Amino acid sequence: MNRVEVLDKMEPVLNTQVKEIEHNPRTQISVTPEVVTFRPGGGQRTLEMTEGGVQSLANFVGLPWPIAAKLHPSTFGNVATDLLENKQRYSLVVKDNVVTNVVKRGHYHTVNADHALKAIETGVPGIEFHRILILDNLVVNLEVVGEKREPVARGDLIQAGASIMFSPMGTINPVVQAYALRLSC
């Protein structure tokens, strides 16, 4: 698999962005029975929120979700807007123009996945991207193997590799583990 194919498989994670927000007194949380929207006060467009995004907003502003879920929609919107004013700086995690999470500013940061893959290719010439898995919490597990194949015993062929776990959003610290890919035995 080449870098372009890996980036294509990472598309679900790469469509997620972190937008840093400097709170503005005109910021508004609006709630209707159908949708919850977040409108930054600086004249930016309104963003819809997923249910998980609304729950993370409630937790972020210090409003326990079991209580928040029972509030009248307009009450929740007013309370969330007022409590959010105390936070001043925060980040919105946005996927497909919908807010999926509200977090402390600096909690997540976007990493350019193409640059990360180029660094891996530069660090280990002749590397092959063997397998990629998209895990929960915006985590990518990428398995790479070197080009050299060695027999360990008669009929037993292996290729050295590394399992690299990282998040383009910075949700986890990168982890690199060596492994041997057994090709035949």
Z-matrix of the N, CA and C atoms (Angstrom, degrees):
N
C 1 1.448
C 2 1.535 1 106.88
N 3 1.323 2 117.11 1 137.18
C 4 1.458 3 119.96 2 179.14
C 5 1.538 4 110.88 3 -98.52
N 6 1.334 5 116.38 4 177.10
C 7 1.458 6 121.90 5 -175.33
C 8 1.533 7 111.70 6 -60.56
N 9 1.328 8 117.80 7 -40.14
C 10 1.464 9 121.15 8 -179.26
C 11 1.533 10 110.27 9 -63.29
N 12 1.325 11 117.45 10 -41.72
C 13 1.462 12 120.94 11 178.45
C 14 1.530 13 111.02 12 -65.45
N 15 1.336 14 116.38 13 -38.31
C 16 1.469 15 120.15 14 177.44
C 17 1.524 16 109.89 15 -63.73
N 18 1.333 17 117.31 16 -45.36
C 19 1.466 18 120.95 17 179.50
C 20 1.533 19 110.79 18 -62.44
N 21 1.330 20 117.61 19 -36.90
C 22 1.465 21 120.41 20 176.94
C 23 1.525 22 110.90 21 -62.29
N 24 1.336 23 116.51 22 -42.27
C 25 1.476 24 120.20 23 -179.97
C 26 1.526 25 111.48 24 -70.66
N 27 1.342 26 116.90 25 -23.64
C 28 1.468 27 121.17 26 178.71
C 29 1.526 28 112.41 27 -84.05
N 30 1.325 29 117.57 28 -1.62
C 31 1.458 30 122.15 29 -174.84
C 32 1.530 31 114.39 30 -49.24
N 33 1.353 32 119.80 31 -42.30
C 34 1.471 33 118.17 32 179.49
C 35 1.529 34 113.13 33 -58.97
N 36 1.314 35 117.24 34 -33.36
C 37 1.462 36 121.07 35 179.68
C 38 1.523 37 110.32 36 -81.62
N 39 1.327 38 116.69 37 -37.86
C 40 1.464 39 120.61 38 -175.35
C 41 1.524 40 112.89 39 -71.40
N 42 1.330 41 118.25 40 -18.80
C 43 1.466 42 120.94 41 177.33
C 44 1.519 43 112.28 42 -77.60
N 45 1.315 44 117.12 43 -1.36
C 46 1.458 45 121.80 44 -179.77
C 47 1.521 46 109.33 45 -96.98
N 48 1.318 47 116.64 46 133.58
C 49 1.463 48 121.99 47 -178.88
C 50 1.525 49 109.98 48 -126.89
N 51 1.328 50 114.44 49 156.45
C 52 1.460 51 120.82 50 173.50
C 53 1.528 52 107.18 51 -109.78
N 54 1.312 53 116.24 52 121.54
C 55 1.467 54 120.93 53 178.66
C 56 1.522 55 108.16 54 -109.92
N 57 1.324 56 115.52 55 117.20
C 58 1.467 57 119.74 56 179.26
C 59 1.525 58 108.90 57 -82.39
N 60 1.317 59 114.64 58 132.78
C 61 1.461 60 121.22 59 -175.07
C 62 1.532 61 109.80 60 -118.48
N 63 1.299 62 115.65 61 132.02
C 64 1.459 63 123.33 62 169.19
C 65 1.526 64 104.05 63 -100.72
N 66 1.337 65 116.59 64 117.11
C 67 1.464 66 119.62 65 -172.04
C 68 1.525 67 111.15 66 -61.35
N 69 1.314 68 114.71 67 143.05
C 70 1.448 69 123.54 68 178.99
C 71 1.527 70 106.66 69 -126.16
N 72 1.328 71 118.85 70 139.58
C 73 1.471 72 119.77 71 -179.12
C 74 1.531 73 114.21 72 -57.49
N 75 1.331 74 117.48 73 -19.88
C 76 1.467 75 120.12 74 179.75
C 77 1.530 76 112.90 75 -88.39
N 78 1.335 77 117.58 76 2.67
C 79 1.471 78 120.65 77 176.97
C 80 1.523 79 108.70 78 -61.42
N 81 1.325 80 116.16 79 139.38
C 82 1.465 81 120.19 80 -174.72
C 83 1.529 82 110.56 81 -138.23
N 84 1.329 83 115.94 82 133.85
C 85 1.458 84 122.46 83 169.16
C 86 1.522 85 105.67 84 -103.69
N 87 1.319 86 116.81 85 119.90
C 88 1.469 87 121.56 86 -179.51
C 89 1.518 88 108.79 87 -113.34
N 90 1.318 89 115.29 88 136.73
C 91 1.461 90 120.39 89 -178.06
C 92 1.527 91 108.96 90 -128.08
N 93 1.321 92 114.56 91 127.02
C 94 1.465 93 121.06 92 170.59
C 95 1.530 94 105.52 93 -122.57
N 96 1.309 95 118.37 94 168.55
C 97 1.473 96 118.43 95 178.14
C 98 1.535 97 112.81 96 -59.29
N 99 1.343 98 117.46 97 -25.46
C 100 1.454 99 121.03 98 -176.84
C 101 1.528 100 113.97 99 -91.03
N 102 1.341 101 117.90 100 -34.48
C 103 1.458 102 119.55 101 -169.80
C 104 1.534 103 111.59 102 -153.57
N 105 1.332 104 114.30 103 149.03
C 106 1.466 105 121.58 104 172.14
C 107 1.520 106 106.25 105 -110.55
N 108 1.328 107 116.52 106 131.18
C 109 1.465 108 120.42 107 -179.93
C 110 1.511 109 110.94 108 -123.90
N 111 1.327 110 114.11 109 150.84
C 112 1.464 111 123.22 110 177.77
C 113 1.517 112 106.29 111 -116.24
N 114 1.326 113 115.83 112 124.09
C 115 1.456 114 119.15 113 178.56
C 116 1.518 115 109.17 114 -122.64
N 117 1.348 116 116.19 115 104.95
C 118 1.462 117 118.51 116 176.04
C 119 1.524 118 109.39 117 -59.96
N 120 1.312 119 117.12 118 146.71
C 121 1.460 120 121.40 119 -174.01
C 122 1.496 121 116.17 120 -76.22
N 123 1.310 122 118.86 121 -11.70
C 124 1.462 123 120.96 122 -176.25
C 125 1.511 124 113.76 123 -81.71
N 126 1.326 125 118.70 124 23.79
C 127 1.448 126 121.38 125 178.62
C 128 1.518 127 113.31 126 82.39
N 129 1.337 128 116.97 127 6.50
C 130 1.455 129 119.98 128 178.83
C 131 1.519 130 109.35 129 -73.58
N 132 1.313 131 115.90 130 162.77
C 133 1.458 132 119.96 131 -177.72
C 134 1.527 133 111.89 132 -69.83
N 135 1.300 134 114.82 133 162.62
C 136 1.459 135 122.71 134 179.65
C 137 1.518 136 110.05 135 -79.79
N 138 1.340 137 116.61 136 138.51
C 139 1.456 138 122.66 137 178.51
C 140 1.524 139 109.57 138 -116.37
N 141 1.320 140 116.55 139 130.29
C 142 1.455 141 119.93 140 173.98
C 143 1.520 142 108.92 141 -72.94
N 144 1.321 143 116.77 142 159.33
C 145 1.458 144 122.15 143 -179.62
C 146 1.526 145 110.01 144 -122.86
N 147 1.327 146 116.81 145 140.03
C 148 1.457 147 121.00 146 172.59
C 149 1.522 148 108.35 147 -74.17
N 150 1.325 149 117.31 148 167.85
C 151 1.465 150 120.00 149 176.23
C 152 1.527 151 110.10 150 -60.48
N 153 1.330 152 116.86 151 -40.87
C 154 1.465 153 120.52 152 176.54
C 155 1.520 154 111.59 153 -63.00
N 156 1.333 155 116.57 154 -37.00
C 157 1.462 156 120.84 155 176.88
C 158 1.514 157 111.87 156 -64.52
N 159 1.339 158 116.56 157 -39.50
C 160 1.470 159 121.38 158 178.45
C 161 1.529 160 109.59 159 -67.22
N 162 1.338 161 116.98 160 -42.68
C 163 1.467 162 120.10 161 177.96
C 164 1.524 163 111.05 162 -62.79
N 165 1.337 164 117.14 163 -41.38
C 166 1.469 165 118.83 164 179.91
C 167 1.529 166 110.57 165 -68.12
N 168 1.337 167 117.33 166 -34.22
C 169 1.462 168 120.75 167 175.97
C 170 1.524 169 109.88 168 -62.02
N 171 1.325 170 116.50 169 -47.64
C 172 1.470 171 120.45 170 179.93
C 173 1.529 172 110.16 171 -59.13
N 174 1.319 173 117.34 172 -47.26
C 175 1.468 174 120.63 173 179.22
C 176 1.526 175 111.34 174 -64.77
N 177 1.329 176 117.01 175 -39.43
C 178 1.467 177 121.32 176 -178.70
C 179 1.532 178 111.45 177 -62.00
N 180 1.326 179 116.78 178 -39.88
C 181 1.471 180 119.68 179 -178.55
C 182 1.528 181 112.35 180 -86.13
N 183 1.352 182 117.01 181 -1.21
C 184 1.461 183 120.41 182 175.65
C 185 1.513 184 114.16 183 91.27
N 186 1.315 185 116.71 184 20.32
C 187 1.455 186 121.38 185 -179.94
C 188 1.530 187 107.79 186 -107.31
N 189 1.342 188 117.94 187 108.60
C 190 1.467 189 119.51 188 -177.82
C 191 1.530 190 111.43 189 -56.28
N 192 1.319 191 116.09 190 134.74
C 193 1.456 192 120.62 191 -176.00
C 194 1.531 193 113.49 192 -58.44
N 195 1.342 194 120.02 193 -41.08
C 196 1.476 195 118.14 194 179.11
C 197 1.535 196 112.53 195 -57.36
N 198 1.322 197 117.16 196 -32.91
C 199 1.470 198 120.76 197 177.54
C 200 1.524 199 109.76 198 -78.64
N 201 1.345 200 116.63 199 -46.17
C 202 1.463 201 121.35 200 -177.85
C 203 1.524 202 111.62 201 -58.84
N 204 1.326 203 116.93 202 -39.23
C 205 1.464 204 121.31 203 -177.61
C 206 1.523 205 112.40 204 -64.68
N 207 1.330 206 117.29 205 -22.29
C 208 1.467 207 121.09 206 -177.63
C 209 1.530 208 112.66 207 -92.83
N 210 1.336 209 117.16 208 -8.65
C 211 1.464 210 119.95 209 -178.65
C 212 1.524 211 111.16 210 -73.59
N 213 1.323 212 115.15 211 151.37
C 214 1.466 213 120.92 212 172.61
C 215 1.537 214 106.97 213 -61.11
N 216 1.337 215 119.29 214 142.94
C 217 1.467 216 120.42 215 -176.53
C 218 1.524 217 114.69 216 -51.90
N 219 1.325 218 117.99 217 -45.00
C 220 1.472 219 118.88 218 -179.05
C 221 1.526 220 111.21 219 -68.12
N 222 1.323 221 116.94 220 -34.43
C 223 1.467 222 120.49 221 177.24
C 224 1.519 223 110.24 222 -65.38
N 225 1.328 224 116.42 223 -45.42
C 226 1.467 225 119.43 224 178.06
C 227 1.526 226 110.42 225 -59.04
N 228 1.329 227 117.31 226 -44.89
C 229 1.469 228 120.90 227 179.78
C 230 1.518 229 111.86 228 -59.15
N 231 1.344 230 116.96 229 -45.52
C 232 1.469 231 120.97 230 -179.52
C 233 1.523 232 111.80 231 -66.72
N 234 1.344 233 116.76 232 -44.59
C 235 1.467 234 120.72 233 -178.86
C 236 1.530 235 110.20 234 -65.41
N 237 1.329 236 117.18 235 -44.98
C 238 1.468 237 120.58 236 179.88
C 239 1.519 238 110.89 237 -63.28
N 240 1.312 239 117.54 238 -41.06
C 241 1.469 240 121.14 239 178.22
C 242 1.518 241 110.23 240 -62.15
N 243 1.351 242 117.65 241 -46.43
C 244 1.468 243 121.29 242 -179.40
C 245 1.525 244 111.81 243 -64.29
N 246 1.335 245 117.41 244 -43.21
C 247 1.468 246 119.98 245 -179.05
C 248 1.525 247 111.89 246 -70.26
N 249 1.321 248 116.82 247 -32.39
C 250 1.463 249 120.33 248 179.48
C 251 1.526 250 111.10 249 -65.46
N 252 1.318 251 116.51 250 -28.73
C 253 1.466 252 120.92 251 179.16
C 254 1.528 253 111.48 252 -60.09
N 255 1.337 254 117.46 253 -29.53
C 256 1.467 255 121.01 254 179.59
C 257 1.526 256 112.69 255 -72.40
N 258 1.309 257 117.82 256 -18.24
C 259 1.470 258 121.33 257 -175.55
C 260 1.521 259 112.96 258 -82.15
N 261 1.318 260 118.74 259 -30.05
C 262 1.458 261 125.83 260 177.49
C 263 1.535 262 115.21 261 64.60
N 264 1.326 263 118.13 262 -54.09
C 265 1.469 264 121.05 263 -178.17
C 266 1.522 265 108.98 264 -129.84
N 267 1.315 266 116.20 265 130.47
C 268 1.460 267 120.85 266 -178.81
C 269 1.521 268 108.72 267 -158.33
N 270 1.312 269 115.77 268 174.48
C 271 1.464 270 121.14 269 179.52
C 272 1.518 271 109.88 270 -124.92
N 273 1.314 272 114.79 271 144.27
C 274 1.457 273 121.99 272 173.67
C 275 1.518 274 107.66 273 -107.01
N 276 1.312 275 117.27 274 132.18
C 277 1.461 276 121.97 275 172.88
C 278 1.518 277 105.43 276 -94.91
N 279 1.339 278 115.59 277 118.54
C 280 1.457 279 121.45 278 -172.46
C 281 1.526 280 109.96 279 -121.25
N 282 1.322 281 115.47 280 128.56
C 283 1.467 282 121.08 281 175.13
C 284 1.516 283 107.64 282 -127.35
N 285 1.328 284 115.95 283 125.69
C 286 1.467 285 121.82 284 -179.62
C 287 1.528 286 111.21 285 53.81
N 288 1.328 287 116.36 286 43.46
C 289 1.467 288 124.30 287 178.42
C 290 1.528 289 113.91 288 61.87
N 291 1.330 290 116.96 289 26.35
C 292 1.461 291 122.18 290 176.75
C 293 1.527 292 108.04 291 -128.06
N 294 1.322 293 117.88 292 133.17
C 295 1.459 294 122.57 293 179.80
C 296 1.524 295 108.97 294 -74.22
N 297 1.339 296 116.31 295 122.31
C 298 1.463 297 121.25 296 179.75
C 299 1.523 298 112.54 297 -108.23
N 300 1.345 299 117.19 298 -13.53
C 301 1.466 300 120.30 299 -177.65
C 302 1.523 301 109.03 300 -162.55
N 303 1.312 302 116.31 301 148.46
C 304 1.463 303 123.25 302 173.54
C 305 1.524 304 105.91 303 -124.17
N 306 1.340 305 116.59 304 124.43
C 307 1.463 306 121.26 305 -174.50
C 308 1.518 307 111.08 306 -137.06
N 309 1.316 308 114.94 307 166.26
C 310 1.455 309 122.10 308 175.12
C 311 1.532 310 108.94 309 -60.45
N 312 1.302 311 116.25 310 138.51
C 313 1.467 312 120.71 311 -179.89
C 314 1.528 313 109.69 312 -59.27
N 315 1.325 314 115.92 313 133.78
C 316 1.457 315 121.31 314 -178.91
C 317 1.519 316 113.23 315 89.67
N 318 1.333 317 117.33 316 -8.54
C 319 1.469 318 120.78 317 -179.63
C 320 1.523 319 110.94 318 -64.50
N 321 1.327 320 116.29 319 -42.03
C 322 1.458 321 122.26 320 175.68
C 323 1.520 322 108.07 321 -118.08
N 324 1.295 323 115.52 322 154.01
C 325 1.460 324 121.24 323 174.43
C 326 1.529 325 108.12 324 -146.90
N 327 1.304 326 115.83 325 145.36
C 328 1.454 327 120.21 326 -177.35
C 329 1.521 328 110.19 327 -84.42
N 330 1.329 329 115.74 328 133.06
C 331 1.460 330 122.92 329 175.99
C 332 1.528 331 106.98 330 -111.65
N 333 1.316 332 117.05 331 133.12
C 334 1.454 333 120.96 332 178.50
C 335 1.525 334 108.89 333 -70.81
N 336 1.322 335 117.05 334 109.59
C 337 1.472 336 121.82 335 -175.73
C 338 1.521 337 111.89 336 -63.74
N 339 1.320 338 117.71 337 -37.15
C 340 1.466 339 120.63 338 179.29
C 341 1.524 340 110.49 339 -62.54
N 342 1.337 341 117.13 340 -42.54
C 343 1.472 342 120.05 341 177.36
C 344 1.524 343 111.39 342 -63.99
N 345 1.325 344 116.73 343 -38.94
C 346 1.469 345 120.44 344 178.99
C 347 1.525 346 110.36 345 -63.31
N 348 1.331 347 116.97 346 -43.96
C 349 1.464 348 120.16 347 179.55
C 350 1.530 349 111.75 348 -66.22
N 351 1.340 350 117.05 349 -38.46
C 352 1.469 351 120.29 350 177.03
C 353 1.526 352 110.66 351 -63.80
N 354 1.339 353 116.90 352 -37.97
C 355 1.470 354 120.49 353 178.14
C 356 1.524 355 110.63 354 -64.31
N 357 1.320 356 117.06 355 -39.36
C 358 1.467 357 120.53 356 177.44
C 359 1.527 358 109.82 357 -64.03
N 360 1.326 359 116.90 358 -44.97
C 361 1.470 360 121.10 359 179.17
C 362 1.527 361 111.63 360 -63.25
N 363 1.323 362 117.10 361 -37.79
C 364 1.463 363 121.21 362 178.93
C 365 1.522 364 110.88 363 -69.81
N 366 1.320 365 116.63 364 -39.80
C 367 1.463 366 121.51 365 -178.11
C 368 1.514 367 113.56 366 -67.52
N 369 1.312 368 117.12 367 -32.18
C 370 1.463 369 121.72 368 -178.71
C 371 1.527 370 108.18 369 -131.79
N 372 1.340 371 117.46 370 90.97
C 373 1.467 372 119.60 371 -179.25
C 374 1.536 373 111.37 372 -59.58
N 375 1.321 374 116.34 373 144.15
C 376 1.460 375 121.75 374 177.96
C 377 1.510 376 114.00 375 77.37
N 378 1.303 377 117.26 376 14.34
C 379 1.463 378 121.26 377 -177.07
C 380 1.529 379 110.79 378 -71.58
N 381 1.315 380 115.53 379 150.02
C 382 1.462 381 121.57 380 176.43
C 383 1.521 382 108.15 381 -122.38
N 384 1.326 383 115.73 382 131.27
C 385 1.459 384 119.97 383 175.19
C 386 1.524 385 106.41 384 -78.07
N 387 1.324 386 116.16 385 113.35
C 388 1.455 387 121.49 386 -172.02
C 389 1.530 388 112.66 387 -87.78
N 390 1.336 389 116.80 388 -49.14
C 391 1.466 390 120.80 389 -176.30
C 392 1.518 391 109.07 390 -154.40
N 393 1.328 392 116.03 391 147.39
C 394 1.465 393 121.53 392 177.13
C 395 1.522 394 108.63 393 -132.76
N 396 1.328 395 114.97 394 135.79
C 397 1.460 396 121.83 395 177.02
C 398 1.524 397 108.47 396 -126.64
N 399 1.317 398 117.27 397 136.03
C 400 1.454 399 121.98 398 174.51
C 401 1.526 400 106.23 399 -99.05
N 402 1.329 401 115.90 400 119.40
C 403 1.463 402 121.72 401 -177.33
C 404 1.523 403 110.31 402 -104.06
N 405 1.310 404 116.18 403 176.21
C 406 1.469 405 120.73 404 176.64
C 407 1.520 406 109.98 405 -62.48
N 408 1.320 407 115.86 406 163.20
C 409 1.458 408 123.77 407 174.88
C 410 1.529 409 112.44 408 64.00
N 411 1.336 410 117.00 409 32.29
C 412 1.471 411 122.85 410 176.11
C 413 1.524 412 112.69 411 59.98
N 414 1.323 413 116.69 412 39.44
C 415 1.464 414 122.80 413 -178.29
C 416 1.522 415 109.67 414 -107.08
N 417 1.340 416 114.93 415 138.92
C 418 1.458 417 122.31 416 177.64
C 419 1.518 418 108.31 417 -113.17
N 420 1.337 419 117.05 418 130.69
C 421 1.462 420 121.59 419 172.87
C 422 1.525 421 106.18 420 -110.45
N 423 1.318 422 116.74 421 113.37
C 424 1.451 423 122.94 422 -175.87
C 425 1.521 424 108.89 423 -114.85
N 426 1.324 425 116.15 424 124.67
C 427 1.459 426 120.29 425 177.22
C 428 1.520 427 108.28 426 -104.18
N 429 1.323 428 115.72 427 129.43
C 430 1.462 429 121.97 428 179.72
C 431 1.519 430 108.74 429 -125.04
N 432 1.329 431 116.60 430 149.46
C 433 1.462 432 121.16 431 176.96
C 434 1.523 433 108.87 432 -131.76
N 435 1.335 434 114.84 433 149.39
C 436 1.458 435 120.76 434 176.73
C 437 1.514 436 110.28 435 -77.29
N 438 1.330 437 116.19 436 168.27
C 439 1.458 438 119.56 437 -177.21
C 440 1.522 439 113.37 438 -80.12
N 441 1.319 440 117.97 439 -19.20
C 442 1.463 441 121.57 440 -175.34
C 443 1.528 442 110.89 441 -82.22
N 444 1.358 443 115.22 442 130.00
C 445 1.466 444 121.51 443 177.23
C 446 1.522 445 107.94 444 -113.57
N 447 1.327 446 115.65 445 133.52
C 448 1.460 447 120.81 446 -175.70
C 449 1.522 448 110.80 447 -130.09
N 450 1.338 449 117.07 448 138.58
C 451 1.459 450 119.08 449 171.72
C 452 1.526 451 109.86 450 -81.38
N 453 1.312 452 116.94 451 136.43
C 454 1.451 453 121.36 452 177.69
C 455 1.525 454 108.58 453 -95.90
N 456 1.288 455 115.59 454 -40.19
C 457 1.452 456 123.29 455 175.26
C 458 1.524 457 105.95 456 -142.74
N 459 1.296 458 116.97 457 167.51
C 460 1.457 459 120.18 458 -177.97
C 461 1.530 460 110.15 459 -54.82
N 462 1.338 461 115.08 460 124.72
C 463 1.455 462 121.09 461 177.88
C 464 1.522 463 114.61 462 79.53
N 465 1.308 464 118.05 463 -0.39
C 466 1.463 465 122.50 464 -178.34
C 467 1.523 466 108.41 465 -110.02
N 468 1.318 467 117.89 466 105.94
C 469 1.456 468 123.10 467 -175.73
C 470 1.526 469 109.77 468 -110.34
N 471 1.346 470 116.43 469 128.62
C 472 1.467 471 120.42 470 179.19
C 473 1.518 472 110.45 471 -128.23
N 474 1.310 473 113.97 472 163.84
C 475 1.453 474 122.38 473 176.96
C 476 1.534 475 106.28 474 -135.11
N 477 1.330 476 116.91 475 130.43
C 478 1.466 477 120.88 476 -179.97
C 479 1.521 478 109.38 477 -72.49
N 480 1.326 479 116.19 478 144.76
C 481 1.452 480 119.80 479 -179.87
C 482 1.511 481 112.32 480 -151.59
N 483 1.306 482 114.05 481 179.62
C 484 1.457 483 120.58 482 177.52
C 485 1.516 484 108.61 483 -141.08
N 486 1.306 485 116.12 484 141.59
C 487 1.453 486 122.78 485 173.47
C 488 1.525 487 106.11 486 -102.90
N 489 1.315 488 115.84 487 119.95
C 490 1.465 489 121.72 488 -176.22
C 491 1.521 490 107.75 489 -114.30
N 492 1.319 491 116.37 490 118.52
C 493 1.452 492 121.64 491 178.22
C 494 1.522 493 107.81 492 -111.73
N 495 1.334 494 116.32 493 123.58
C 496 1.456 495 121.00 494 179.98
C 497 1.514 496 109.24 495 -152.56
N 498 1.307 497 115.71 496 170.83
C 499 1.451 498 121.25 497 177.29
C 500 1.520 499 109.05 498 -129.60
N 501 1.331 500 117.87 499 123.25
C 502 1.460 501 119.60 500 174.78
C 503 1.527 502 112.43 501 -61.29
N 504 1.336 503 116.99 502 -14.41
C 505 1.466 504 121.65 503 178.34
C 506 1.522 505 112.31 504 -98.42
N 507 1.330 506 117.30 505 -6.23
C 508 1.453 507 120.14 506 -179.45
C 509 1.521 508 113.22 507 76.76
N 510 1.333 509 118.25 508 25.32
C 511 1.459 510 119.97 509 -179.60
C 512 1.521 511 112.24 510 -73.71
N 513 1.335 512 117.25 511 -20.03
C 514 1.468 513 121.68 512 175.66
C 515 1.521 514 108.43 513 -138.08
N 516 1.330 515 116.24 514 160.53
C 517 1.458 516 120.27 515 171.56
C 518 1.525 517 107.84 516 -77.68
N 519 1.335 518 117.84 517 144.34
C 520 1.466 519 119.40 518 179.99
C 521 1.530 520 111.87 519 -61.43
N 522 1.331 521 115.47 520 144.97
C 523 1.461 522 122.64 521 178.44
C 524 1.527 523 107.06 522 -130.30
N 525 1.342 524 116.62 523 129.96
C 526 1.462 525 121.30 524 177.29
C 527 1.524 526 107.61 525 -122.89
N 528 1.346 527 116.12 526 126.59
C 529 1.459 528 121.29 527 178.89
C 530 1.522 529 108.66 528 -129.67
N 531 1.325 530 115.17 529 134.78
C 532 1.465 531 120.18 530 177.23
C 533 1.515 532 109.84 531 -79.22
N 534 1.317 533 115.63 532 150.82
C 535 1.458 534 120.57 533 173.62
C 536 1.521 535 109.03 534 -155.49
N 537 1.297 536 116.44 535 166.14
C 538 1.469 537 122.45 536 175.63
C 539 1.509 538 108.18 537 -113.94
N 540 1.317 539 115.16 538 129.23
C 541 1.455 540 121.59 539 177.98
C 542 1.544 541 107.60 540 -93.28
N 543 1.300 542 115.91 541 115.57
C 544 1.459 543 120.81 542 -178.62
C 545 1.540 544 107.95 543 -84.73
N 546 1.326 545 116.20 544 116.55
C 547 1.460 546 121.26 545 -176.78
C 548 1.518 547 113.49 546 -89.58
N 549 1.332 548 116.38 547 -35.48
C 550 1.452 549 119.69 548 177.77
C 551 1.532 550 108.81 549 -160.18
N 552 1.309 551 115.51 550 157.93
C 553 1.459 552 119.33 551 177.88
C 554 1.510 553 110.55 552 -147.90
